[in-house]
Amino acid sequence: MDYKLYKKIGELYERHKGTEWNPEEEGNREKCIYANFPLAIKSAMKWKGMGLSEDELVSAAMYGLCQAYDKYKPENGVRKKLREAVENGCTAEEFALIAGIKCTVDSKEAMLVWIEENTKPAKFSSIIPFWVKAVVMKDLKAAGAMLPTEFEENDAEDTIDDAEDTFAMLVDGIPTSWVEVLEMRYGLGCDKMTLRAIADKLGTTIAEVKGMLRGCISMMRKKKEMLECSNCI
């Protein structure tokens, strides 16, 4: 990638980093894209050497990031799934199973109140890698490269929506600090960090970070089992 362009991207990132998705704010689209461009480029560069040049990957990163901003829906994820279940007349037992809770909420109004009070919107940065990957896959396909089977058979946008919804549902109800440790450790919406770096940032020990990570993964596995079971109802 051209050095001047790389330097310019760095300057724009430093100026706008931390900008949150907010389409109501004037100029937010441009600022949010600059703030997340390094993440998009990092996601695209995973496919370096597969048939696209660096410039083509940077273009795919920019396009994917723009698509992510334009199509991002905070209500996607567990909120969307639960509201759809309620509107379709799910029983209290089915609602509890999908939500991953032990108690039952016995009326439609109570279910909607529970959703509002106990779920949170999907995180914008978490969907960027999915969109960038979808754009890169399309470009690679156009170039005649071999692609993973799922991108041959399924529409990329559906794949992204499914991945976004699934992640949001798996982490819903897990302590926020545990989810943040997971995101930092595996680079989900941020740069990947070592256990030591995470411990230093949180002001805790490596052992504590490991415990939070294990707890988060364990709860996600249990939620996955419950979601798979609910799909059989």
HELIX and SHEET records of a PDB file:
HELIX    1   1 TYR A    3  HIS A   16  1                                  14    
HELIX    2   2 ASN A   28  ALA A   44  1                                  17    
HELIX    3   3 MET A   45  TRP A   47  5                                   3    
HELIX    4   4 GLU A   54  LYS A   71  1                                  18    
HELIX    5   5 VAL A   78  GLU A   87  1                                  10    
HELIX    6   6 ALA A   92  ALA A   99  1                                   8    
HELIX    7   7 LYS A  108  ASN A  118  1                                  11    
HELIX    8   8 PHE A  124  ALA A  142  1                                  19    
HELIX    9   9 THR A  149  GLU A  153  1                                   5    
HELIX   10  10 ALA A  156  VAL A  171  1                                  16    
HELIX   11  11 THR A  176  TYR A  186  1                                  11    
HELIX   12  12 LEU A  195  LEU A  202  1                                   8    
HELIX   13  13 ILE A  206  SER A  230  1                                  25    
END                                                                             
